[in-house]
Amino acid sequence: MNFRYFKSIVPAAAMMLTMAGLSSCTGDLDVTPIDPGTEMNVSEKGLYLKCYANMALAGNTGADGDCDIDGLDGGTTGFVRQLWNANELTTDEAICAWGDPGIDQFNYNTWDASHPMLQGFYYRLYAGINYCNHYLDVCAGQDATREAEVRFLRALYYYYLMDCYGNVPFATSLSSESPQRIERADLFKWIESELTECMANLMAPAARTSKDTGYGRADQDAANLLLARMYLNAEVYTGENRYQDAITYAEKVINGPHKLWTSNSANGEWTAYQMLFMGDNGESGASVEAILPLLQDGITTTSYGTTLFLMASTWKADMDQSLYKVNGVETWLPTGTYDADTTVVKNRAYGSSEFWAGNRARSQFIAKFFPGTAVEDIPQLNIDETAKAAGDDRALFFGIDRTIVVDKPTDYTSGFAVGKFRNTYSTGAQPHNGKFVDTDFFLMRSAEAYLIAAEADARLNGGTTTAKASYINQLHQRAHYAVELSQYTLDQILDERARELYHEGFRRTDLIRYGYYGGDKSAQYLWEWKGGAQNGASLPATRNLFAIPSEDLNANPNLKGFQNPGY
């Protein structure tokens, strides 16, 4: 099956699902068809696709349609949007100017058990588990490969719950009974077991484009990378060091077919790194790096909570600039149509009409691209020029008419803007839609494996890499970053993870693993507005977990008395 078909089949197929009587793992979240009294035959393929669609769509009918999660609008409950909010806004990488309920609490690390967006993320994850459990209850044995993929997806949803919420409700089938609570370390063991057991029936690893059968589906490397990620964090989750296992599974990915994408666009206008986050990333060849892409299409698969959010929330119209030659002189101007004496040198059109101007970077993050430069001396340039000034293709920031220091959290121009994601096509072709985007989100990509292997190597060797420093050097070569070392320290690797993976949903987990988020070492790394103080304040270790939503605690008697400490 060509999984690109997902983009047009999900809304219709999902409507065929019979969810009458589907009880939620959260007790108060019931996912039912429009008419719960209607009994239909389950579509195996439709239910299988719904298990994936939960990560890419709000509901069954596109961006402006229904939503699977009650209480918040569809865009707000998007899986990627809340994964991003929880793991980026709460860190040194991002801050938001909006006044939506819960945003300030993310910005200042002051959320509680009634935080609306953390509830939305929690329920989105359990909705995905419900769909997977339903599939495994009623469709097991029909297709071994799809069954293995659904088991992988369920394990992935549980991974995010384990990482964010700790000890959580746990169920592997649908039931009218309230689910029991599982300890974090036991959930780790269960996820590990699920991934190793379903591995053999997953598709063999292969680099795919959107034209290839299986694009967008989880193959064996998705399980390998998730295991490597878990093993790197095992000491946080279980208290046990699993760094050698992290190297083993990361190198399965590194030595497999999902290679780093290293080719610039044929027209010379876009770097290899930029092509990973552009409108044609599923077609351009950049998807050789994509291990699990979440598919988006501006016509058939639309969402306010996936890559459109990553773009529109970070962009303002003044960033939409192209390089023109005016009377023979090159100059950057707002993208548009000009007189005959003006010719386009580089077309940098953003590719969408949506400019929400909310999220931007904190200065401590931007400074990682300008080591040795005083913050006040970091240049205020457009996106292309900032990358050149940093000597790093990944420095995709806009600083014109911005301050680098975030002294006014509610002012979008207080802080540099981030232009990492865009709907532009690397070939110059037009996107499918002027509003909704075609850019797939690479939820898992092979670059992460290189960073996992290097860090685990350093942790096993006194805090410094051995020969596996070459993995970081390969990322530097792709980014045209001149620094190449024979050894990297743990802190250097943490900074490298920020430069490579920023705004992809990793930062909170990384800072916790290093001890710099909450706890005894929290004061060793402060960022603007950490803990609500402009110059930053330390956080207690209890902030390393989010609160179990109060609604779920009230609905599930098995959770009574088991709120995470500090809430």
C-alpha positions as CSV (number, residue, x, y, z in Angstrom):
1,M,0.0,0.0,0.0
2,N,1.3,3.4,-0.9
3,F,1.0,5.2,2.4
4,R,0.7,8.6,0.7
5,Y,-2.9,7.4,0.2
6,F,-3.3,8.2,3.9
7,K,-3.6,11.9,3.0
8,S,-6.9,11.3,1.2
9,I,-8.2,8.1,2.8
10,V,-8.1,8.9,6.5
11,P,-11.1,11.2,6.7
12,A,-13.4,8.8,4.8
13,A,-11.9,5.6,6.3
14,A,-12.0,7.0,9.9
15,M,-15.7,7.7,9.5
16,M,-16.2,4.0,9.0
17,L,-14.9,3.0,12.4
18,T,-17.2,1.6,15.0
19,M,-16.2,3.1,18.3
20,A,-19.5,2.6,20.2
21,G,-18.7,1.6,23.7
22,L,-15.0,2.6,23.4
23,S,-13.9,3.4,26.9
24,S,-11.1,5.8,27.5
25,C,-8.0,5.0,29.4
26,T,-8.5,8.3,31.1
27,G,-12.0,7.6,32.4
28,D,-13.6,10.8,31.2
29,L,-12.5,10.8,27.6
30,D,-14.9,8.8,25.4
31,V,-14.3,8.6,21.7
32,T,-17.4,7.6,19.9
33,P,-19.0,7.9,16.4
34,I,-21.5,10.6,15.7
35,D,-24.3,8.1,16.3
36,P,-23.2,5.7,19.1
37,G,-26.2,3.5,18.6
38,T,-25.2,2.7,15.0
39,E,-23.5,-0.7,14.6
40,M,-21.2,-1.2,11.6
41,N,-18.5,-3.6,10.6
42,V,-15.0,-2.4,11.6
43,S,-12.8,-1.4,8.7
44,E,-9.4,-3.0,9.5
45,K,-7.6,-0.6,7.2
46,G,-9.5,2.4,8.4
47,L,-8.9,1.6,12.1
48,Y,-5.2,1.0,11.3
49,L,-4.9,4.4,9.6
50,K,-6.7,6.1,12.5
51,C,-3.9,4.9,14.8
52,Y,-1.5,7.0,12.6
53,A,-3.9,9.9,11.9
54,N,-4.1,10.7,15.6
55,M,-0.6,12.2,15.4
56,A,-1.3,14.2,12.3
57,L,-5.0,15.3,12.4
58,A,-7.3,16.8,15.0
59,G,-10.2,14.5,14.0
60,N,-11.8,12.9,11.0
61,T,-12.6,15.9,8.7
62,G,-9.5,18.1,8.4
63,A,-8.4,21.3,10.0
64,D,-11.8,23.1,10.2
65,G,-13.7,19.9,11.1
66,D,-14.3,17.8,14.1
67,C,-11.9,17.1,16.9
68,D,-11.3,13.8,18.7
69,I,-10.6,15.6,22.0
70,D,-13.3,17.5,23.9
71,G,-12.7,20.8,25.6
72,L,-10.2,22.4,23.3
73,D,-10.3,23.3,19.6
74,G,-8.8,20.9,17.1
75,G,-5.8,23.0,16.4
76,T,-4.9,23.3,20.0
77,T,-5.1,19.5,20.7
78,G,-2.9,18.6,17.8
79,F,-0.3,16.0,18.8
80,V,2.7,17.9,17.4
81,R,1.5,21.2,18.7
82,Q,1.3,20.0,22.3
83,L,4.4,17.9,22.1
84,W,6.1,21.1,21.0
85,N,4.5,23.3,23.6
86,A,5.4,20.9,26.5
87,N,9.0,20.3,25.4
88,E,10.0,23.6,23.9
89,L,8.1,26.5,25.6
90,T,9.2,25.1,29.0
91,T,12.9,25.4,28.1
92,D,15.6,27.7,26.8
93,E,14.7,27.2,23.2
94,A,11.3,29.0,22.9
95,I,8.9,31.5,24.5
96,C,5.4,32.5,23.3
97,A,3.8,36.0,23.2
98,W,0.2,34.8,23.2
99,G,-2.3,35.1,26.0
100,D,-4.0,31.8,25.5
101,P,-4.8,30.0,28.8
102,G,-1.8,28.0,29.8
103,I,0.9,29.8,27.7
104,D,2.3,31.8,30.6
105,Q,2.5,28.7,32.7
106,F,4.6,27.1,30.0
107,N,6.8,30.1,29.6
108,Y,7.5,30.4,33.4
109,N,7.4,26.7,34.4
110,T,4.4,27.2,36.6
111,W,1.8,24.7,35.2
112,D,-0.4,22.7,37.6
113,A,-2.8,19.8,37.4
114,S,-5.5,21.8,35.6
115,H,-3.3,23.1,32.8
116,P,-5.5,22.9,29.7
117,M,-2.8,22.2,27.1
118,L,-1.1,19.5,29.2
119,Q,-4.6,17.9,29.6
120,G,-5.1,18.1,25.9
121,F,-1.7,16.4,25.2
122,Y,-2.5,13.7,27.8
123,Y,-5.8,13.0,26.3
124,R,-4.5,13.0,22.8
125,L,-1.9,10.4,23.7
126,Y,-4.6,8.2,25.4
127,A,-6.9,8.6,22.4
128,G,-4.1,7.1,20.3
129,I,-3.7,4.3,22.7
130,N,-7.5,3.7,22.6
131,Y,-7.4,3.4,18.8
132,C,-4.4,1.0,19.0
133,N,-6.0,-1.1,21.7
134,H,-9.3,-1.3,19.7
135,Y,-7.4,-2.4,16.6
136,L,-5.5,-5.1,18.5
137,D,-8.7,-6.2,20.2
138,V,-10.8,-6.7,17.0
139,C,-8.3,-6.9,14.1
140,A,-5.4,-9.0,15.5
141,G,-4.4,-11.7,13.1
142,Q,-5.6,-10.0,9.9
143,D,-2.3,-8.4,8.8
144,A,0.9,-9.2,10.7
145,T,2.8,-6.1,9.5
146,R,0.0,-3.6,10.3
147,E,-0.5,-5.3,13.7
148,A,3.2,-4.8,14.5
149,E,3.0,-1.2,13.4
150,V,0.0,-0.6,15.7
151,R,1.9,-2.2,18.6
152,F,4.8,0.2,17.8
153,L,2.5,3.2,17.8
154,R,0.9,2.2,21.1
155,A,4.4,1.9,22.6
156,L,5.3,5.3,21.2
157,Y,2.3,6.9,22.8
158,Y,3.1,5.2,26.1
159,Y,6.7,6.4,25.7
160,Y,5.6,10.1,25.6
161,L,3.4,9.5,28.7
162,M,6.3,7.8,30.5
163,D,8.6,10.7,29.6
164,C,6.2,13.5,30.5
165,Y,4.0,12.2,33.2
166,G,5.8,9.3,34.9
167,N,3.5,6.8,36.6
168,V,0.4,6.7,34.5
169,P,-2.8,4.7,33.8
170,F,-2.1,1.6,31.8
171,A,-4.3,-0.7,29.7
172,T,-3.6,-3.0,26.7
173,S,-7.2,-3.6,25.7
174,L,-10.5,-1.7,25.9
175,S,-12.5,-2.2,29.0
176,S,-15.2,-0.6,31.0
177,E,-13.0,-0.9,34.1
178,S,-10.7,2.0,35.1
179,P,-7.1,1.2,34.2
180,Q,-4.5,0.5,36.8
181,R,-1.5,2.7,37.5
182,I,1.8,1.5,36.3
183,E,5.2,2.5,37.7
184,R,7.5,4.4,35.3
185,A,10.2,1.7,35.5
186,D,7.7,-1.0,34.8
187,L,6.3,0.9,31.8
188,F,9.8,1.2,30.5
189,K,10.2,-2.6,30.6
190,W,6.8,-3.1,28.9
191,I,7.6,-0.6,26.1
192,E,11.0,-2.3,25.6
193,S,9.4,-5.7,25.4
194,E,6.7,-4.5,23.0
195,L,9.3,-3.0,20.7
196,T,11.6,-6.0,20.6
197,E,8.6,-8.4,20.2
198,C,7.0,-6.6,17.3
199,M,10.4,-5.8,15.6
200,A,10.5,-8.9,13.3
201,N,7.0,-8.2,11.8
202,L,7.7,-4.5,11.0
203,M,8.8,-3.6,7.5
204,A,12.5,-3.9,6.8
205,P,14.2,-0.5,7.0
206,A,14.3,1.4,3.8
207,A,14.7,5.0,2.7
208,R,11.5,6.1,1.1
209,T,10.0,9.1,-0.7
210,S,6.3,10.0,-0.9
211,K,6.1,8.0,-4.1
212,D,7.2,4.8,-2.5
213,T,5.1,2.1,-0.8
214,G,5.4,2.4,2.9
215,Y,6.3,6.1,3.2
216,G,4.9,7.4,6.5
217,R,4.8,4.0,8.1
218,A,6.9,2.8,10.9
219,D,9.6,0.3,9.9
220,Q,12.2,-1.6,12.0
221,D,14.4,1.5,12.3
222,A,11.6,3.4,14.0
223,A,11.7,0.7,16.8
224,N,15.5,0.8,16.8
225,L,15.6,4.5,17.2
226,L,12.9,4.6,19.9
227,L,14.8,1.9,21.9
228,A,18.0,3.9,21.5
229,R,16.2,7.1,22.8
230,M,14.8,5.2,25.7
231,Y,18.2,3.6,26.6
232,L,19.9,7.0,26.6
233,N,17.3,8.2,29.1
234,A,17.0,4.9,31.0
235,E,18.8,6.3,34.1
236,V,16.1,8.9,34.4
237,Y,13.2,6.5,33.9
238,T,14.5,3.4,35.8
239,G,17.7,4.4,37.7
240,E,19.7,1.9,35.5
241,N,22.5,2.8,33.1
242,R,21.8,1.5,29.6
243,Y,24.3,3.5,27.6
244,Q,25.8,0.6,25.8
245,D,22.4,-0.5,24.6
246,A,21.8,3.1,23.4
247,I,24.9,2.8,21.2
248,T,23.9,-0.6,19.9
249,Y,20.5,0.5,18.7
250,A,21.6,3.9,17.5
251,E,24.2,2.2,15.3
252,K,21.6,-0.1,13.9
253,V,20.1,3.1,12.5
254,I,23.4,4.7,11.5
255,N,24.5,1.7,9.6
256,G,21.1,1.2,8.0
257,P,19.5,2.8,4.9
258,H,18.2,6.0,6.7
259,K,21.2,8.2,5.9
260,L,21.8,11.8,6.7
261,W,20.6,14.0,3.8
262,T,23.6,15.9,2.6
263,S,22.7,17.4,-0.8
264,N,21.8,21.0,-1.3
265,S,18.9,21.7,-3.7
266,A,19.7,21.4,-7.4
267,N,19.1,25.1,-8.0
268,G,21.6,25.9,-5.2
269,E,19.2,28.0,-3.2
270,W,18.6,25.7,-0.3
271,T,20.9,23.8,2.0
272,A,20.5,20.1,2.9
273,Y,19.5,21.0,6.4
274,Q,16.8,23.4,5.2
275,M,15.4,20.8,2.8
276,L,14.4,18.6,5.8
277,F,11.8,21.2,6.8
278,M,10.4,22.4,3.5
279,G,7.1,21.8,1.6
280,D,8.6,19.1,-0.7
281,N,10.6,17.2,1.9
282,G,8.7,14.1,1.1
283,E,9.7,14.3,-2.6
284,S,13.0,16.1,-2.8
285,G,15.2,13.2,-1.5
286,A,15.5,14.7,2.1
287,S,13.2,11.9,3.3
288,V,16.2,9.5,3.2
289,E,16.7,10.8,6.7
290,A,13.0,10.4,7.8
291,I,12.4,7.4,9.9
292,L,8.8,8.3,10.9
293,P,7.3,11.3,8.9
294,L,3.9,12.6,9.8
295,L,2.3,13.4,6.5
296,Q,0.7,16.7,5.6
297,D,-0.9,18.0,2.4
298,G,-2.4,21.4,1.8
299,I,-5.5,20.0,0.2
300,T,-6.3,16.5,1.5
301,T,-4.6,16.3,4.9
302,T,-4.8,19.6,6.8
303,S,-4.2,20.5,10.4
304,Y,-3.6,23.6,12.5
305,G,-1.7,21.5,15.0
306,T,1.1,19.9,12.9
307,T,3.6,21.6,10.6
308,L,1.4,24.6,9.9
309,F,1.6,25.4,13.6
310,L,5.4,25.0,13.6
311,M,5.6,27.6,10.8
312,A,2.8,30.1,11.4
313,S,3.4,30.3,15.1
314,T,7.0,31.3,14.6
315,W,6.7,33.5,11.5
316,K,5.7,37.2,11.0
317,A,5.1,38.7,7.5
318,D,8.3,40.8,7.7
319,M,10.3,37.6,7.6
320,D,9.0,36.6,4.2
321,Q,11.8,38.1,2.2
322,S,13.5,37.3,-1.1
323,L,16.7,38.5,-2.7
324,Y,16.1,40.8,-5.6
325,K,18.3,42.7,-8.0
326,V,17.1,46.3,-8.3
327,N,18.9,48.3,-11.0
328,G,21.7,45.8,-10.8
329,V,22.1,45.9,-7.0
330,E,21.1,42.9,-4.9
331,T,18.8,43.7,-2.0
332,W,16.4,41.8,0.3
333,L,12.8,42.9,-0.1
334,P,9.4,41.5,1.1
335,T,8.4,38.7,-1.3
336,G,6.1,40.1,-4.0
337,T,5.8,41.5,-7.5
338,Y,7.9,44.4,-8.5
339,D,8.6,46.6,-11.5
340,A,10.4,45.3,-14.6
341,D,13.7,46.6,-13.4
342,T,13.6,44.2,-10.5
343,T,14.5,40.5,-11.0
344,V,14.4,37.7,-8.5
345,V,17.8,36.3,-7.4
346,K,16.6,34.0,-4.7
347,N,12.9,33.3,-4.1
348,R,12.4,32.9,-0.4
349,A,8.6,32.9,-0.3
350,Y,7.4,31.3,3.0
351,G,4.7,29.4,1.2
352,S,1.6,30.1,3.4
353,S,-0.6,33.0,4.1
354,E,-0.6,32.3,7.8
355,F,1.6,34.5,10.1
356,W,0.6,34.0,13.7
357,A,3.7,35.6,15.3
358,G,3.8,34.0,18.7
359,N,6.8,31.7,19.3
360,R,10.4,32.8,19.1
361,A,13.8,32.0,20.7
362,R,15.3,32.9,24.0
363,S,18.8,34.5,23.9
364,Q,20.6,31.6,25.6
365,F,19.6,29.3,22.7
366,I,20.6,31.8,19.9
367,A,24.0,32.3,21.7
368,K,24.9,28.6,21.1
369,F,25.4,29.5,17.4
370,F,27.7,32.4,18.2
371,P,30.1,31.0,20.8
372,G,32.5,33.6,22.2
373,T,30.3,36.5,21.0
374,A,28.7,38.7,23.6
375,V,25.0,38.5,23.4
376,E,24.6,42.2,22.6
377,D,27.0,41.7,19.6
378,I,25.1,38.9,17.9
379,P,24.1,40.3,14.5
380,Q,20.4,41.2,13.7
381,L,20.0,39.8,10.2
382,N,17.5,38.0,8.1
383,I,17.5,34.2,7.9
384,D,20.0,33.6,5.2
385,E,22.4,36.2,6.5
386,T,22.2,34.9,10.1
387,A,23.2,31.4,8.9
388,K,26.2,32.9,7.0
389,A,27.2,35.0,10.0
390,A,27.1,31.9,12.3
391,G,28.9,29.7,9.8
392,D,26.2,27.1,10.4
393,D,23.4,26.3,8.0
394,R,21.2,25.5,10.9
395,A,21.1,29.0,12.3
396,L,17.8,29.9,10.7
397,F,16.9,33.0,12.7
398,F,15.5,36.4,11.9
399,G,16.7,39.3,14.0
400,I,15.8,42.5,12.0
401,D,13.7,44.8,14.2
402,R,14.0,42.3,17.0
403,T,15.9,42.3,20.3
404,I,17.9,39.2,21.1
405,V,17.1,39.4,24.9
406,V,13.5,38.6,25.8
407,D,12.7,41.4,28.1
408,K,9.0,41.5,27.2
409,P,7.6,38.0,27.0
410,T,4.2,39.2,25.5
411,D,6.0,41.1,22.7
412,Y,6.7,38.9,19.7
413,T,9.6,41.1,18.6
414,S,11.3,40.6,22.0
415,G,13.5,37.7,20.9
416,F,14.8,36.5,17.6
417,A,12.3,34.7,15.3
418,V,12.9,31.2,14.1
419,G,12.5,30.3,10.4
420,K,13.3,26.6,10.5
421,F,10.1,25.3,9.0
422,R,8.5,26.6,5.8
423,N,6.2,25.5,3.0
424,T,8.5,26.6,0.2
425,Y,9.4,24.0,-2.4
426,S,13.2,23.5,-2.9
427,T,12.5,23.2,-6.7
428,G,10.7,26.5,-6.9
429,A,7.4,24.8,-7.6
430,Q,4.2,26.1,-5.9
431,P,2.7,24.5,-2.8
432,H,-0.7,22.8,-3.2
433,N,-2.5,25.4,-1.1
434,G,-1.9,29.1,-0.2
435,K,-2.8,28.4,3.5
436,F,-2.4,24.8,4.6
437,V,1.0,23.2,4.1
438,D,2.6,20.2,2.4
439,T,5.6,20.0,4.7
440,D,5.7,16.6,6.4
441,F,7.0,16.5,10.0
442,F,9.9,14.1,10.5
443,L,8.9,13.0,14.0
444,M,11.9,10.6,14.0
445,R,15.0,11.2,11.8
446,S,18.4,9.5,11.6
447,A,20.4,12.5,12.9
448,E,19.1,11.8,16.4
449,A,20.8,8.4,16.3
450,Y,24.2,10.1,15.6
451,L,23.8,12.3,18.7
452,I,22.6,9.4,20.9
453,A,25.6,7.2,20.0
454,A,28.0,10.1,20.6
455,E,26.5,11.0,24.0
456,A,26.2,7.4,25.2
457,D,29.9,6.9,24.2
458,A,30.9,10.0,26.2
459,R,28.9,8.8,29.3
460,L,30.7,5.5,29.2
461,N,34.1,7.1,28.8
462,G,34.4,9.6,31.6
463,G,32.4,12.4,29.9
464,T,34.3,12.6,26.6
465,T,33.7,10.9,23.3
466,T,36.1,8.4,21.8
467,A,36.1,7.7,18.1
468,K,32.4,8.2,18.0
469,A,33.1,12.0,17.9
470,S,33.0,11.3,14.1
471,Y,29.2,11.2,14.3
472,I,29.0,14.8,15.5
473,N,31.6,15.8,12.9
474,Q,29.3,14.3,10.2
475,L,26.5,16.6,11.4
476,H,28.9,19.5,11.3
477,Q,29.9,18.7,7.7
478,R,26.3,18.6,6.6
479,A,25.7,22.0,8.2
480,H,29.0,23.5,6.8
481,Y,30.0,24.2,10.4
482,A,33.8,24.4,10.5
483,V,34.3,22.9,14.0
484,E,35.4,19.3,13.9
485,L,37.0,17.8,17.0
486,S,38.5,14.5,17.9
487,Q,36.7,14.6,21.3
488,Y,33.5,16.2,22.5
489,T,32.4,16.7,26.1
490,L,29.0,16.0,27.4
491,D,28.1,19.7,27.6
492,Q,29.3,20.2,24.0
493,I,27.1,17.4,22.9
494,L,24.1,19.0,24.7
495,D,24.7,22.2,22.8
496,E,25.0,20.2,19.6
497,R,21.7,18.5,20.2
498,A,20.2,22.0,20.6
499,R,21.7,23.2,17.3
500,E,20.6,20.1,15.4
501,L,17.2,19.2,16.9
502,Y,15.8,22.6,18.0
503,H,12.1,23.0,17.8
504,E,11.6,19.3,17.2
505,G,10.3,18.4,20.7
506,F,13.5,17.1,22.4
507,R,14.8,19.9,24.6
508,R,13.0,19.4,27.9
509,T,14.0,15.7,28.0
510,D,17.6,16.6,27.2
511,L,17.9,19.2,30.0
512,I,16.3,16.7,32.5
513,R,18.8,14.0,31.5
514,Y,21.7,16.4,32.1
515,G,20.2,17.6,35.4
516,Y,19.9,21.2,34.2
517,Y,16.1,21.4,34.3
518,G,14.9,20.8,37.8
519,G,16.8,19.6,40.9
520,D,20.2,20.1,42.5
521,K,22.0,21.2,39.3
522,S,19.1,23.4,38.1
523,A,20.9,26.6,39.1
524,Q,23.9,25.7,37.0
525,Y,22.0,26.6,33.8
526,L,19.5,29.4,33.8
527,W,17.6,30.9,30.9
528,E,15.4,34.0,30.5
529,W,12.2,33.6,32.5
530,K,13.0,30.1,33.8
531,G,10.9,29.8,36.9
532,G,9.3,33.1,36.2
533,A,12.4,35.3,36.8
534,Q,13.7,37.4,34.0
535,N,17.3,36.3,34.6
536,G,16.1,32.7,35.4
537,A,15.6,30.8,38.6
538,S,16.3,27.2,39.6
539,L,13.4,24.7,39.5
540,P,12.7,21.9,42.0
541,A,13.1,18.3,40.8
542,T,9.3,17.9,40.9
543,R,9.2,20.0,37.7
544,N,10.9,17.2,35.8
545,L,7.4,15.7,35.5
546,F,4.1,17.2,34.5
547,A,1.1,16.8,36.7
548,I,-1.4,14.1,36.1
549,P,-4.5,16.0,35.0
550,S,-6.9,16.6,38.0
551,E,-9.9,15.4,35.9
552,D,-8.3,12.0,35.4
553,L,-7.4,11.7,39.1
554,N,-11.1,12.4,40.0
555,A,-12.4,10.0,37.3
556,N,-10.1,7.0,38.0
557,P,-10.3,5.6,41.6
558,N,-7.1,3.7,40.9
559,L,-5.2,7.0,40.8
560,K,-6.4,8.3,44.1
561,G,-3.4,9.6,46.1
562,F,-1.0,9.1,43.3
563,Q,-0.5,12.6,41.9
564,N,3.1,13.4,40.9
565,P,5.0,15.1,43.8
566,G,4.8,18.8,44.1
567,Y,1.3,19.3,42.6
